[in-house]
Amino acid sequence: MDTNMDLSTFNDLLDRHGPALDTWPEAFRRDAEVLLSASSEAADALADAQTLANLLAAMPDAPAPSH
């Protein structure tokens, strides 16, 4: 694996920047893509984050309580 990113760093960045890698800072994105090509754990974490983001986006808006 030719990357400066480990799985722990990837997961931290995934939490901070979300599952859309195209929105990540470029330097992190390049290292993440290298890690993803070599690590099934990173690919699984990205897939889980994408699933969660899709579920949250599909939830209906709930009105705030009046109090």
Number of C-alpha atoms within 10 A of each C-alpha: 11 8 12 12 16 14 15 10 13 20 18 11 18 19 11 10 14 17 20 13 17 11 10 17 11 11 8 15 17 17 16 26 16 15 22 19 11 14 14 11 13 21 16 12 17 20 13 13 18 15 13 13 14 11 10 10 10 9 8 7 7 6 6 6 5 4 3
